[in-house]
């Protein structure tokens, strides 16, 4: 099947930089990003390539990707190794709110399972922390026997507000803690709230 034909590639440093600069690779990455339901802007070629470029002194790029039987990109995890202490991080590090692999929807379980096996094989003593996985990302593969021993997953509440009729939002600036915060902000300049209707 498709999963059997999938081949994992693990490339870093100068070789990874060459891939990042390659137009054909970038086009396939962009197509893959568009067809991945849980992809966020933090996995887009525009964001990740810019981050690698800006932080090239501090981080070495590491790409873990898969190609199908026809040689097309079908899964990608963009990582980096910190020059200072060899820490393994997701590309974007603390600047990326969501850190996740992208793949074709049907490879949502197969690709990460094989990609993380490869990372463990190549960098057995490294620890990778992904903050945060976006909603809807498949995590069933973490139930795999080998993977169970190697990961820790925890749930986090997302700081979203239900707007409703808007009355709670309108009352918010009058709360004592928010008044104090607004006074602090006003030291830098006047603060106004505007209701945008179009």
C-alpha positions in Angstrom: 0.0 0.0 0.0 0.9 3.7 0.1 2.5 3.4 3.6 4.8 0.7 2.3 6.0 2.8 -0.5 6.7 5.8 1.8 10.4 6.5 2.3 11.6 8.6 5.2 14.5 11.1 4.7 16.5 12.7 7.6 18.7 15.6 6.4 20.4 18.4 8.3 22.8 21.3 7.9 24.0 22.3 4.5 22.0 19.5 2.8 18.8 20.7 4.5 19.6 24.3 3.5 19.9 23.2 -0.1 16.4 21.6 0.1 15.0 24.7 1.7 16.4 26.8 -1.2 15.0 24.4 -3.9 12.0 25.7 -5.8 10.6 22.2 -6.6 10.8 21.2 -2.9 9.2 24.4 -1.8 6.3 23.9 -4.3 5.7 20.4 -3.1 5.8 21.6 0.5 3.3 24.3 -0.2 0.9 21.8 -1.9 1.3 19.4 1.1 0.6 22.3 3.5 -2.6 23.2 1.7 -3.9 19.6 1.8 -3.1 18.9 5.5 -6.2 19.6 7.6 -4.3 20.4 10.8 -1.5 22.5 9.3 -1.2 26.0 10.7 0.7 29.0 9.4 3.7 27.9 11.5 4.3 24.9 9.2 4.0 27.0 6.0 7.1 27.3 3.7 6.9 31.1 4.0 7.1 31.1 7.9 9.5 28.2 8.4 12.0 29.3 5.7 12.0 32.8 7.1 12.6 31.5 10.6 15.5 29.3 9.5 17.0 32.3 7.7 16.7 34.7 10.5 18.0 32.2 13.1 20.7 30.6 10.9 23.5 31.4 13.3 21.6 29.9 16.3 20.0 26.9 14.7 20.9 24.2 12.2 18.0 23.1 10.1 16.8 19.4 10.3 14.2 18.1 7.9 12.4 14.8 8.4 10.2 14.1 5.4 8.6 11.3 3.4 8.2 10.7 -0.3 5.7 8.4 -1.9 6.4 5.7 -4.5 6.3 8.5 -7.2 8.8 10.6 -5.3 6.3 13.2 -4.2 6.5 14.8 -0.8 3.8 13.3 1.4 4.9 14.1 5.0 7.2 16.8 6.6 8.5 17.7 10.1 10.7 20.8 10.2 13.1 20.7 13.2 16.3 22.5 14.2 19.3 21.8 16.4 20.4 24.7 18.7 24.0 25.6 18.1 24.6 26.6 21.7 23.5 23.3 23.4 22.5 20.8 20.7 18.8 21.0 21.9 16.3 19.5 19.3 13.4 21.9 18.7 10.6 22.4 16.2 11.3 25.0 13.6 9.9 28.3 15.0 10.9 27.3 18.5 9.2 29.7 21.0 8.0 31.9 18.2 5.7 29.2 16.8 2.5 28.8 18.7 1.7 25.4 17.1 4.4 22.9 16.4 3.4 19.8 14.4 4.2 17.6 11.4 2.2 17.9 8.2 1.2 15.1 5.9 -1.5 13.9 3.5 -4.6 13.3 5.6 -4.5 9.5 5.0 -0.9 9.4 6.3 -1.7 11.3 9.5 -0.9 8.2 11.7 1.7 6.4 9.5 4.0 9.4 8.8 4.6 10.6 12.4 5.1 7.1 13.6 7.9 6.5 11.0 9.3 10.0 11.3 9.7 9.8 15.1 11.2 6.3 14.9 13.8 7.7 12.5 14.5 10.7 14.8 15.0 8.2 17.7 17.3 6.1 15.5 19.4 9.0 14.4 19.4 11.0 17.6 18.7 8.5 20.4 19.5 10.8 23.3 17.6 13.8 22.1 14.3 15.0 23.6 11.8 16.9 21.4 9.0 18.9 23.0 6.3 20.2 20.7 4.3 23.1 22.1 1.4 23.0 21.1 -0.3 20.5 18.8 -3.2 22.1 16.9 -6.7 20.8 17.4 -7.7 17.9 15.1 -4.2 16.4 14.7 -4.2 12.6 14.7 -2.5 11.3 17.9 -3.6 7.6 17.8 -0.1 6.6 16.7 1.1 7.5 20.2 -0.7 4.4 21.4 1.9 2.3 19.5 3.8 0.0 22.0 7.2 1.5 21.2 5.9 5.0 21.3 4.1 4.6 24.6 7.4 4.4 26.4 8.9 7.4 24.7 6.3 10.2 25.0 4.3 12.3 27.4 1.3 14.1 26.1 -0.7 16.6 28.2 -3.9 18.6 27.4 -4.0 22.4 27.7 -7.0 24.7 27.7 -7.0 27.2 24.8 -7.5 30.9 26.0 -10.6 31.5 23.8 -13.4 33.8 24.8 -17.1 33.2 24.0 -18.2 36.6 22.6 -22.0 35.9 22.8 -24.0 39.2 22.7 -20.8 41.2 23.6 -21.9 42.3 27.0 -19.2 40.4 28.8 -16.6 41.9 26.5 -18.0 45.5 27.0 -17.8 45.1 30.8 -14.3 43.7 30.8 -12.4 47.1 30.8 -14.3 48.2 33.9 -13.0 45.3 36.0 -10.4 46.4 38.6 -7.5 44.1 37.3 -8.1 45.2 33.7 -8.3 48.9 34.8 -4.8 48.6 36.3 -3.5 46.9 33.1 -5.0 49.7 31.0 -3.4 52.3 33.2 0.0 50.6 32.7 -0.5 50.5 28.9 -1.6 54.2 28.8 1.8 55.2 30.1 3.0 54.4 26.6 0.1 56.4 24.9 -3.6 56.8 24.6 -5.7 53.6 24.5 -9.0 53.4 22.5 -11.4 50.6 21.9 -13.2 50.7 18.6 -16.1 48.5 17.4 -15.3 47.4 13.8 -18.5 46.6 11.9 -17.2 46.0 8.3 
